[in-house]
Amino acid sequence: MGTEIKLKGDKVIEQIPSIKDKALRINLNENIYGTFAEIGAGQETVRHFFRSGGSSGTIAKAMSAYDKDFSDAVYGSEKDGRYVTESRLKKILNHEVDLMEKRLSREKHPNKMFFSYANTVSTIDFAKQFKGHGWVGISFQLEPEEAYNDIIIHIRFKETDVRLQQETLGVLGVNLIYGAFYKHNDPKKLLRYLYDHLDKDQLEIDTINFSGPRFKDVDNRLMSLQLVKNGMTDAVIFDPQGKNILPAAILYKKNILTLRGSFRPVTKVNMDMYEESLKIFLKERKVDEQNTLVIFEITLSNLRSDGEIDEKDFMDRAELLCSLGQTVMISNFQEYYKVVEYFSKYTKARMGLAMGVNNLVDIFDEKYYRHLSGGILEAFGKLFYRDLKVYLYPMIDQNGQIMNSETLRVHPRMKELYKFFKFNGKVVDISNFNPAHLEVFSREVLKMISSNKIGWETMLPSGVAEIIKKKRLFGYSPNEKVNSN
């Protein structure tokens, strides 16, 4: 793992220091001093610091409370009895930081920047059914006696060998510690540098949260977006408070109703579709209201503007959806069957997809499945084989007629396939819709907002227009309005 060189054509654009060089630079900084607590995969990270030389001034303590009883005696037990959890990692970090502050005199070490690095992981099991996952984090200072900053990530191993997973974890740990001290001013770069000397097929990072005084201006929803944008994971989820949450934790064994859209901005149509599809979904025989999760999903392709992702535009949409109390998922799934496949990793319970007529017609377009050896039949097998229903919101056609599951038109070759799924109850019409909302289109609302035409406020859910005006979202400017007529 020597120095890597990144090229653009024949031009060197970046030299990436080796893992040994990164560890050595930390060791040679006489003010960086801290502890390592690595549980579940051996002491793979601290080993790099021992081997690189000069570690006596950096490593205060290295431990692995591997035995569960001993771990509980040191850090306390978890209510759910689990050990590979975010709360466990935070408990370890807090415990180790407190010990340093209590046992080391600031008078004797006035310039020391303390840190605590920890991980709690589960590597691949003996039967190789579960590849393993874990939580990795660092709590650190950048000035003596300042408040601590935290970076906490969740990882999923992709390799199928314990030794390789351990080595991968060790490299990741060095990258995280190095990034915390030397790349903290640019969290986006810090995120990318976590994969120095690693490949995407070795490791997935599906959750990250920054906190502390140095990251007070960091929006973790934007960091979530970077994970998907950089190909570190397929999807990320954040809650109404804007906190990135572990997909496995929130999706596990849930009944899931998903609405895909641009939500640019979220309109009365979106909320009518959400409310009415949820009513139908909750009446399904296998759906438990207390175990139901609604997710508003935005695909990466929906975030691209002129070929690039418009981060301001993304934050505008996220702001509105969170204000409405919604859970949001950002994914790189263009096809619906991939969304269902993703959810199926975490739940076998009934799922629902709420969509408009145009979206359903697109699903029956063969051009989206040419990359599959089994074509559209393979995709539909993945989509409808599972316990899934589509809840269809109508639309008005060019002649002013309402289109639903009975009147929509698919390609002639797809007619029989569509009839099959319709006959088997896989497509359910949302009949209790508000006809007035069928005239609302988000792209038209967006144009009205940016051009200051009057009347767009009435097309949005209660309170949304006020947020757009207050925070100047979607190009809103409080100049003199123009009559929309």
ROFIFI-956364 format. One record per residue (C-alpha): residue in one letter; z, x, y. Coordinates in steps of 0.001 Angstrom, whole numbers. Layout:
residues N
+---------+---------+---------+---------+
! residuo !      zz !      xx !      yy !
+---------+---------+---------+---------+
!       A !       Z !       X !       Y !
...
+---------+---------+---------+---------+
end
This chain:
residues 485
+---------+---------+---------+---------+
! residuo !      zz !      xx !      yy !
+---------+---------+---------+---------+
!       M !       0 !       0 !       0 !
!       G !   -1163 !    2545 !    2535 !
!       T !   -2453 !    1907 !    6028 !
!       E !   -5100 !    -834 !    6117 !
!       I !   -7978 !    -794 !    8597 !
!       K !   -9578 !   -4026 !    9805 !
!       L !  -13208 !   -3745 !   10871 !
!       K !  -15518 !   -5909 !   12943 !
!       G !  -18938 !   -4562 !   12103 !
!       D !  -18520 !    -802 !   12343 !
!       K !  -15755 !   -1048 !   14931 !
!       V !  -12092 !    -581 !   14017 !
!       I !  -10218 !   -3500 !   15581 !
!       E !   -6804 !   -2968 !   14023 !
!       Q !   -4855 !    -510 !   11891 !
!       I !   -2139 !   -2090 !    9775 !
!       P !     787 !     234 !    9000 !
!       S !    1735 !     646 !    5366 !
!       I !    4834 !   -1049 !    3961 !
!       K !    6503 !    2364 !    3779 !
!       D !    5672 !    3053 !    7438 !
!       K !    7042 !    -334 !    8481 !
!       A !   10316 !     234 !    6623 !
!       L !   10567 !    3783 !    7972 !
!       R !   10068 !    2643 !   11567 !
!       I !   12934 !     170 !   11142 !
!       N !   15105 !    2869 !    9567 !
!       L !   14406 !    5352 !   12359 !
!       N !   15447 !    2864 !   15035 !
!       E !   19102 !    3845 !   15378 !
!       N !   20013 !     497 !   16941 !
!       I !   18786 !   -1778 !   14119 !
!       Y !   21575 !   -2366 !   11624 !
!       G !   22140 !   -5117 !    9116 !
!       T !   22610 !   -6579 !    5653 !
!       F !   20383 !   -7662 !    2795 !
!       A !   21305 !  -10521 !     449 !
!       E !   18591 !  -11184 !   -2137 !
!       I !   19207 !  -13745 !   -4844 !
!       G !   16966 !  -14723 !   -7719 !
!       A !   14353 !  -11971 !   -7961 !
!       G !   16241 !   -8697 !   -7654 !
!       Q !   16627 !   -6574 !   -4545 !
!       E !   12947 !   -6106 !   -3933 !
!       T !   12937 !   -5978 !    -128 !
!       V !   15813 !   -3570 !     458 !
!       R !   14322 !   -1219 !   -2143 !
!       H !   11491 !    -405 !     266 !
!       F !   14003 !     620 !    2919 !
!       F !   15948 !    2805 !     480 !
!       R !   12752 !    4509 !    -687 !
!       S !   11213 !    5134 !    2733 !
!       G !   14083 !    7410 !    3818 !
!       G !   16605 !    7367 !    6645 !
!       S !   18126 !    4091 !    5481 !
!       S !   21776 !    5047 !    5964 !
!       G !   21627 !    4053 !    9625 !
!       T !   19967 !     701 !    8888 !
!       I !   21527 !    -769 !    5749 !
!       A !   25102 !   -1912 !    6201 !
!       K !   25160 !   -3649 !    2830 !
!       A !   22780 !   -4755 !     115 !
!       M !   23857 !   -7313 !   -2459 !
!       S !   22630 !   -9838 !   -4995 !
!       A !   25168 !  -12517 !   -5914 !
!       Y !   23013 !  -13336 !   -8918 !
!       D !   25608 !  -15116 !  -11037 !
!       K !   25967 !  -18731 !   -9879 !
!       D !   29752 !  -18779 !  -10087 !
!       F !   29986 !  -15549 !   -8125 !
!       S !   27474 !  -16857 !   -5593 !
!       D !   29576 !  -20004 !   -5114 !
!       A !   32682 !  -17874 !   -4687 !
!       V !   30993 !  -15903 !   -1904 !
!       Y !   28970 !  -18549 !     -86 !
!       G !   30482 !  -21826 !   -1249 !
!       S !   28815 !  -24452 !   -3423 !
!       E !   26063 !  -26873 !   -2426 !
!       K !   26649 !  -30623 !   -2647 !
!       D !   23517 !  -31107 !   -4726 !
!       G !   24342 !  -28145 !   -6973 !
!       R !   21063 !  -26386 !   -6171 !
!       Y !   20676 !  -22772 !   -5126 !
!       V !   17086 !  -22437 !   -3930 !
!       T !   17387 !  -24543 !    -780 !
!       E !   17117 !  -24122 !    2968 !
!       S !   20773 !  -24997 !    3453 !
!       R !   21725 !  -22293 !     946 !
!       L !   19668 !  -19696 !    2804 !
!       K !   21241 !  -20635 !    6138 !
!       K !   24700 !  -20465 !    4583 !
!       I !   23971 !  -16933 !    3342 !
!       L !   22608 !  -15787 !    6698 !
!       N !   25545 !  -17230 !    8631 !
!       H !   28094 !  -15741 !    6217 !
!       E !   26601 !  -12248 !    6409 !
!       V !   26262 !  -12325 !   10205 !
!       D !   29878 !  -13445 !   10576 !
!       L !   31033 !  -10608 !    8309 !
!       M !   29227 !   -8007 !   10399 !
!       E !   30619 !   -9368 !   13642 !
!       K !   34165 !   -9365 !   12206 !
!       R !   34087 !   -6008 !   10455 !
!       L !   32114 !   -3873 !   12890 !
!       S !   33556 !   -2996 !   16264 !
!       R !   31272 !   -3543 !   19252 !
!       E !   33168 !    -813 !   21039 !
!       K !   32169 !    1629 !   18329 !
!       H !   28603 !     245 !   18101 !
!       P !   27736 !    -867 !   21666 !
!       N !   23970 !    -575 !   21215 !
!       K !   23560 !   -2027 !   17748 !
!       M !   21229 !   -4964 !   17180 !
!       F !   22598 !   -6699 !   14086 !
!       F !   20482 !   -8561 !   11569 !
!       S !   20875 !  -10315 !    8261 !
!       Y !   17933 !  -10705 !    5900 !
!       A !   18224 !  -13050 !    2927 !
!       N !   16200 !  -14779 !     284 !
!       T !   17043 !  -17237 !   -2464 !
!       V !   14171 !  -17685 !   -4886 !
!       S !   13237 !  -18915 !   -8321 !
!       T !   10478 !  -16914 !   -9986 !
!       I !    8136 !  -18205 !  -12695 !
!       D !    9898 !  -19728 !  -15699 !
!       F !    9579 !  -18381 !  -19249 !
!       A !    7209 !  -21178 !  -20310 !
!       K !    5105 !  -20517 !  -17178 !
!       Q !    5028 !  -24201 !  -16261 !
!       F !    6581 !  -23696 !  -12838 !
!       K !    5343 !  -20720 !  -10824 !
!       G !    8443 !  -20552 !   -8665 !
!       H !    9304 !  -20839 !   -5003 !
!       G !   11955 !  -19761 !   -2542 !
!       W !   13423 !  -19591 !     938 !
!       V !   13242 !  -16388 !    2956 !
!       G !   14791 !  -15767 !    6362 !
!       I !   16168 !  -13397 !    8921 !
!       S !   18818 !  -13826 !   11592 !
!       F !   18575 !  -11047 !   14183 !
!       Q !   19372 !   -9804 !   17671 !
!       L !   17051 !   -8071 !   20103 !
!       E !   19814 !   -7056 !   22509 !
!       P !   23396 !   -6143 !   21571 !
!       E !   25704 !   -9156 !   21607 !
!       E !   22930 !  -11636 !   22424 !
!       A !   22720 !  -14911 !   20475 !
!       Y !   20943 !  -14617 !   17125 !
!       N !   17330 !  -15631 !   16547 !
!       D !   16216 !  -17113 !   13240 !
!       I !   12920 !  -17160 !   11360 !
!       I !   13036 !  -19188 !    8163 !
!       I !   10116 !  -19731 !    5791 !
!       H !    9506 !  -21432 !    2467 !
!       I !    7169 !  -19785 !     -16 !
!       R !    5411 !  -20724 !   -3244 !
!       F !    4389 !  -18054 !   -5700 !
!       K !     840 !  -18199 !   -7064 !
!       E !    1005 !  -15242 !   -9426 !
!       T !    1890 !  -15813 !  -13067 !
!       D !    3928 !  -12680 !  -13713 !
!       V !    7571 !  -12188 !  -12739 !
!       R !    7153 !   -8518 !  -11855 !
!       L !    4202 !   -9257 !   -9573 !
!       Q !    6134 !  -12056 !   -7876 !
!       Q !    9044 !   -9694 !   -7263 !
!       E !    6744 !   -7095 !   -5715 !
!       T !    5098 !   -9741 !   -3535 !
!       L !    8492 !  -10927 !   -2329 !
!       G !    9469 !   -7371 !   -1430 !
!       V !    6338 !   -6832 !     677 !
!       L !    6816 !  -10172 !    2401 !
!       G !   10409 !   -9285 !    3239 !
!       V !    9436 !   -6018 !    4893 !
!       N !    6697 !   -7791 !    6867 !
!       L !    9182 !  -10412 !    8056 !
!       I !   11815 !   -7898 !    9187 !
!       Y !    9223 !   -5705 !   10889 !
!       G !    7660 !   -8718 !   12571 !
!       A !   11034 !   -9995 !   13786 !
!       F !   11753 !   -6763 !   15665 !
!       Y !    8291 !   -5672 !   16740 !
!       K !    6099 !   -8798 !   16906 !
!       H !    8569 !  -11439 !   18119 !
!       N !    6810 !  -11745 !   21482 !
!       D !    3745 !  -13231 !   19773 !
!       P !    4832 !  -15623 !   16984 !
!       K !    1214 !  -16435 !   16066 !
!       K !     493 !  -12782 !   15329 !
!       L !    3847 !  -12416 !   13604 !
!       L !    2796 !  -15248 !   11297 !
!       R !    -509 !  -13587 !   10399 !
!       Y !    1184 !  -10213 !    9841 !
!       L !    3379 !  -11749 !    7134 !
!       Y !     328 !  -11338 !    4896 !
!       D !    -142 !   -7622 !    5591 !
!       H !    -892 !   -5983 !    2217 !
!       L !    -798 !   -9414 !     577 !
!       D !   -3497 !  -11886 !    -398 !
!       K !   -3578 !  -15669 !     -76 !
!       D !   -3858 !  -16019 !   -3854 !
!       Q !    -509 !  -14265 !   -4268 !
!       L !    1617 !  -16384 !   -1996 !
!       E !    1673 !  -19667 !     -81 !
!       I !    3808 !  -20230 !    3020 !
!       D !    4150 !  -23976 !    3537 !
!       T !    7058 !  -24209 !    6004 !
!       I !    8232 !  -22095 !    8922 !
!       N !   10742 !  -22643 !   11704 !
!       F !   11607 !  -20380 !   14637 !
!       S !   14864 !  -20836 !   16554 !
!       G !   17100 !  -18942 !   18968 !
!       P !   16854 !  -17710 !   22575 !
!       R !   13738 !  -15575 !   22020 !
!       F !   11892 !  -18570 !   20566 !
!       K !   13074 !  -21270 !   22967 !
!       D !    9484 !  -21870 !   24092 !
!       V !    8025 !  -21915 !   20578 !
!       D !    6931 !  -25340 !   19329 !
!       N !    7302 !  -25336 !   15565 !
!       R !    4641 !  -28022 !   15218 !
!       L !    2159 !  -25536 !   16657 !
!       M !    3413 !  -22951 !   14177 !
!       S !    2802 !  -25503 !   11415 !
!       L !    -768 !  -25826 !   12601 !
!       Q !   -1191 !  -22041 !   12361 !
!       L !    -180 !  -22085 !    8690 !
!       V !   -3049 !  -24440 !    7864 !
!       K !   -5478 !  -22829 !   10300 !
!       N !   -4838 !  -19379 !    8790 !
!       G !   -5273 !  -20652 !    5231 !
!       M !   -1648 !  -19924 !    4329 !
!       T !   -1195 !  -23451 !    2979 !
!       D !   -3223 !  -26626 !    2502 !
!       A !    -913 !  -28967 !    4381 !
!       V !    2209 !  -29023 !    6524 !
!       I !    4502 !  -31868 !    7492 !
!       F !    6777 !  -32332 !   10472 !
!       D !    9255 !  -35074 !   11279 !
!       P !    9558 !  -37237 !   14435 !
!       Q !   11802 !  -34579 !   15995 !
!       G !    9037 !  -31990 !   15626 !
!       K !   10807 !  -29978 !   12934 !
!       N !    8703 !  -28550 !   10140 !
!       I !    9939 !  -29906 !    6838 !
!       L !    9341 !  -28797 !    3269 !
!       P !    6631 !  -31051 !    1750 !
!       A !    8269 !  -31015 !   -1689 !
!       A !   11564 !  -32213 !    -234 !
!       I !   10137 !  -35207 !    1587 !
!       L !    7400 !  -36218 !    -906 !
!       Y !    9348 !  -35876 !   -4164 !
!       K !    9067 !  -39073 !   -6251 !
!       K !    8211 !  -41142 !   -3176 !
!       N !    5947 !  -44155 !   -2763 !
!       I !    3533 !  -42811 !    -124 !
!       L !    1356 !  -44777 !    2286 !
!       T !   -1069 !  -42587 !    4226 !
!       L !   -3122 !  -43293 !    7333 !
!       R !   -5796 !  -40766 !    8229 !
!       G !   -7214 !  -40655 !   11710 !
!       S !   -7911 !  -38662 !   14828 !
!       F !   -5179 !  -40542 !   16751 !
!       R !   -6795 !  -39342 !   19941 !
!       P !   -4893 !  -41190 !   21234 !
!       V !   -3034 !  -43479 !   18849 !
!       T !   -4127 !  -47058 !   19651 !
!       K !   -3124 !  -50627 !   18868 !
!       V !   -5680 !  -50578 !   16048 !
!       N !   -3859 !  -47656 !   14386 !
!       M !    -490 !  -49365 !   14681 !
!       D !   -1843 !  -52743 !   13525 !
!       M !   -3364 !  -51055 !   10482 !
!       Y !     -78 !  -49248 !    9838 !
!       E !    2145 !  -52314 !   10189 !
!       E !      -9 !  -54700 !    8170 !
!       S !    -855 !  -52251 !    5372 !
!       L !    2837 !  -51384 !    5058 !
!       K !    3728 !  -55074 !    4632 !
!       I !    1235 !  -55373 !    1760 !
!       F !    2291 !  -52053 !     240 !
!       L !    5977 !  -52996 !     178 !
!       K !    5140 !  -56184 !   -1753 !
!       E !    3536 !  -54185 !   -4558 !
!       R !    5377 !  -54437 !   -7841 !
!       K !    6033 !  -50708 !   -8216 !
!       V !    6991 !  -50004 !   -4616 !
!       D !   10607 !  -49546 !   -3548 !
!       E !   11103 !  -49931 !     212 !
!       Q !   14030 !  -47509 !     228 !
!       N !   11862 !  -44907 !   -1460 !
!       T !    8740 !  -45359 !     682 !
!       L !    7322 !  -42792 !    3076 !
!       V !    4554 !  -43418 !    5628 !
!       I !    2501 !  -40404 !    6684 !
!       F !      19 !  -40174 !    9549 !
!       E !   -2463 !  -37498 !    8479 !
!       I !   -4758 !  -35459 !   10709 !
!       T !   -7320 !  -33212 !    9031 !
!       L !   -8139 !  -29782 !   10402 !
!       S !  -11765 !  -30857 !   10941 !
!       N !  -10464 !  -33618 !   13231 !
!       L !   -8750 !  -30985 !   15375 !
!       R !  -11811 !  -28853 !   15994 !
!       S !  -13521 !  -28966 !   19349 !
!       D !  -16710 !  -26937 !   19806 !
!       G !  -15957 !  -25138 !   16557 !
!       E !  -12437 !  -24101 !   17554 !
!       I !   -9111 !  -25883 !   17203 !
!       D !   -7918 !  -27247 !   20532 !
!       E !   -4185 !  -26613 !   20358 !
!       K !   -3425 !  -28539 !   23546 !
!       D !   -5268 !  -31546 !   22139 !
!       F !   -3309 !  -31223 !   18892 !
!       M !      -3 !  -31136 !   20732 !
!       D !    -973 !  -34226 !   22721 !
!       R !   -1577 !  -36199 !   19521 !
!       A !    1561 !  -34870 !   17857 !
!       E !    3613 !  -35788 !   20922 !
!       L !    2533 !  -39419 !   20760 !
!       L !    2925 !  -39854 !   17003 !
!       C !    6392 !  -38311 !   17090 !
!       S !    7371 !  -40545 !   20007 !
!       L !    6509 !  -43523 !   17791 !
!       G !    8873 !  -42218 !   15130 !
!       Q !    6156 !  -41157 !   12703 !
!       T !    6007 !  -38376 !   10127 !
!       V !    2843 !  -36304 !   10602 !
!       M !     850 !  -34213 !    8146 !
!       I !   -1790 !  -31662 !    9116 !
!       S !   -4136 !  -30778 !    6259 !
!       N !   -7391 !  -29046 !    5470 !
!       F !   -8416 !  -31861 !    3097 !
!       Q !  -11748 !  -33309 !    4128 !
!       E !  -12052 !  -35559 !    1094 !
!       Y !   -9532 !  -38290 !     371 !
!       Y !   -9228 !  -37373 !   -3296 !
!       K !   -7773 !  -34004 !   -2271 !
!       V !   -5047 !  -35777 !    -293 !
!       V !   -4141 !  -37821 !   -3355 !
!       E !   -4220 !  -34733 !   -5578 !
!       Y !   -1854 !  -32982 !   -3183 !
!       F !     644 !  -35845 !   -3171 !
!       S !     404 !  -36092 !   -6945 !
!       K !    1970 !  -32634 !   -7261 !
!       Y !    5205 !  -34178 !   -6003 !
!       T !    5166 !  -37830 !   -7057 !
!       K !    3871 !  -40124 !   -9794 !
!       A !    4898 !  -43270 !   -7912 !
!       R !    2390 !  -45718 !   -6435 !
!       M !     450 !  -44520 !   -3412 !
!       G !   -1628 !  -46278 !    -786 !
!       L !   -4401 !  -45264 !    1603 !
!       A !   -4894 !  -47382 !    4721 !
!       M !   -8342 !  -46999 !    6248 !
!       G !  -11135 !  -48714 !    8136 !
!       V !  -14383 !  -49991 !    6651 !
!       N !  -16388 !  -46978 !    7868 !
!       N !  -14024 !  -44607 !    6071 !
!       L !  -14403 !  -46483 !    2790 !
!       V !  -18192 !  -46469 !    3105 !
!       D !  -18029 !  -42696 !    3620 !
!       I !  -15957 !  -42308 !     464 !
!       F !  -18903 !  -43767 !   -1464 !
!       D !  -21350 !  -41271 !      36 !
!       E !  -22495 !  -38786 !   -2618 !
!       K !  -23172 !  -35973 !    -146 !
!       Y !  -19430 !  -35252 !     115 !
!       Y !  -19181 !  -34389 !   -3589 !
!       R !  -22153 !  -32110 !   -4237 !
!       H !  -19807 !  -29146 !   -4658 !
!       L !  -18183 !  -30827 !   -7686 !
!       S !  -19799 !  -30317 !  -11077 !
!       G !  -19060 !  -33946 !  -11905 !
!       G !  -20171 !  -35196 !   -8498 !
!       I !  -18813 !  -38457 !   -7161 !
!       L !  -17587 !  -39577 !  -10588 !
!       E !  -15306 !  -36550 !  -10812 !
!       A !  -13967 !  -37245 !   -7312 !
!       F !  -13356 !  -40909 !   -8070 !
!       G !  -11642 !  -39992 !  -11302 !
!       K !   -9237 !  -37852 !   -9290 !
!       L !   -8851 !  -40509 !   -6608 !
!       F !   -8456 !  -43734 !   -8549 !
!       Y !   -7168 !  -42494 !  -11880 !
!       R !   -3747 !  -42314 !  -10284 !
!       D !   -1626 !  -45280 !   -9266 !
!       L !   -3416 !  -45805 !   -5962 !
!       K !   -4732 !  -48650 !   -3830 !
!       V !   -6839 !  -48700 !    -677 !
!       Y !   -5766 !  -51091 !    2072 !
!       L !   -8862 !  -51914 !    4081 !
!       Y !   -8822 !  -52746 !    7787 !
!       P !  -11905 !  -54730 !    8911 !
!       M !  -14392 !  -53898 !   11629 !
!       I !  -16986 !  -55727 !   13727 !
!       D !  -20618 !  -54918 !   12969 !
!       Q !  -23525 !  -54784 !   15437 !
!       N !  -24048 !  -58524 !   15112 !
!       G !  -20438 !  -59320 !   15939 !
!       Q !  -19605 !  -60207 !   12338 !
!       I !  -16376 !  -59063 !   10701 !
!       M !  -16918 !  -56636 !    7843 !
!       N !  -14391 !  -56328 !    5014 !
!       S !  -14411 !  -55378 !    1332 !
!       E !  -16639 !  -58360 !     495 !
!       T !  -19328 !  -57737 !    3094 !
!       L !  -19454 !  -53957 !    3526 !
!       R !  -22560 !  -52154 !    2352 !
!       V !  -22609 !  -49002 !     286 !
!       H !  -25637 !  -47074 !    -965 !
!       P !  -27558 !  -49083 !   -3614 !
!       R !  -26739 !  -46433 !   -6264 !
!       M !  -23036 !  -46915 !   -5532 !
!       K !  -22944 !  -50718 !   -5693 !
!       E !  -21833 !  -51005 !   -9308 !
!       L !  -19271 !  -48247 !   -8928 !
!       Y !  -17837 !  -49961 !   -5861 !
!       K !  -17765 !  -53333 !   -7653 !
!       F !  -15843 !  -51738 !  -10516 !
!       F !  -13015 !  -50493 !   -8298 !
!       K !  -13027 !  -53666 !   -6218 !
!       F !  -12844 !  -55833 !   -9360 !
!       N !   -9922 !  -53777 !  -10693 !
!       G !   -7878 !  -54406 !   -7563 !
!       K !   -8123 !  -50894 !   -6169 !
!       V !   -9368 !  -52164 !   -2788 !
!       V !   -7235 !  -54704 !    -913 !
!       D !   -8242 !  -56336 !    2368 !
!       I !   -5824 !  -56385 !    5287 !
!       S !   -6340 !  -60033 !    6203 !
!       N !   -3523 !  -60548 !    8696 !
!       F !   -5080 !  -58377 !   11399 !
!       N !   -5250 !  -58954 !   15139 !
!       P !   -8907 !  -59791 !   16012 !
!       A !   -8421 !  -58595 !   19599 !
!       H !   -7745 !  -55062 !   18350 !
!       L !  -11142 !  -54779 !   16651 !
!       E !  -12685 !  -54111 !   20056 !
!       V !  -10477 !  -51049 !   20614 !
!       F !  -11966 !  -47623 !   19871 !
!       S !   -9980 !  -44430 !   20509 !
!       R !  -13053 !  -42482 !   21674 !
!       E !  -13638 !  -45091 !   24399 !
!       V !   -9973 !  -45033 !   25382 !
!       L !  -10135 !  -41240 !   25628 !
!       K !  -13140 !  -41415 !   27971 !
!       M !  -11350 !  -43967 !   30144 !
!       I !   -8252 !  -41776 !   30391 !
!       S !  -10136 !  -38617 !   31353 !
!       S !  -12373 !  -40430 !   33860 !
!       N !   -9533 !  -42463 !   35384 !
!       K !  -11039 !  -45852 !   34574 !
!       I !   -8621 !  -48738 !   34672 !
!       G !   -7534 !  -50825 !   31703 !
!       W !   -6919 !  -48236 !   28971 !
!       E !   -3158 !  -48785 !   29041 !
!       T !   -3460 !  -52230 !   27434 !
!       M !   -5213 !  -50740 !   24390 !
!       L !   -2250 !  -48565 !   23427 !
!       P !    1092 !  -49339 !   21754 !
!       S !    4069 !  -50034 !   23963 !
!       G !    5370 !  -46935 !   25736 !
!       V !    2424 !  -44682 !   24835 !
!       A !     617 !  -45037 !   28177 !
!       E !    3805 !  -44053 !   30005 !
!       I !    4098 !  -40866 !   27932 !
!       I !     450 !  -39979 !   28570 !
!       K !     944 !  -40398 !   32307 !
!       K !    4266 !  -38599 !   32455 !
!       K !    3105 !  -35572 !   30444 !
!       R !    -524 !  -35597 !   31665 !
!       L !   -1905 !  -35809 !   28122 !
!       F !   -5603 !  -36025 !   27159 !
!       G !   -6760 !  -34876 !   30586 !
!       Y !   -4987 !  -37653 !   32467 !
!       S !   -4841 !  -37083 !   36217 !
!       P !   -3078 !  -39525 !   38552 !
!       N !   -5938 !  -39606 !   41029 !
!       E !   -7432 !  -42814 !   42396 !
!       K !   -8657 !  -44961 !   39528 !
!       V !  -12195 !  -46166 !   39017 !
!       N !  -12889 !  -49750 !   37955 !
!       S !  -14068 !  -49742 !   34323 !
!       N !  -16709 !  -52320 !   35144 !
+---------+---------+---------+---------+
end
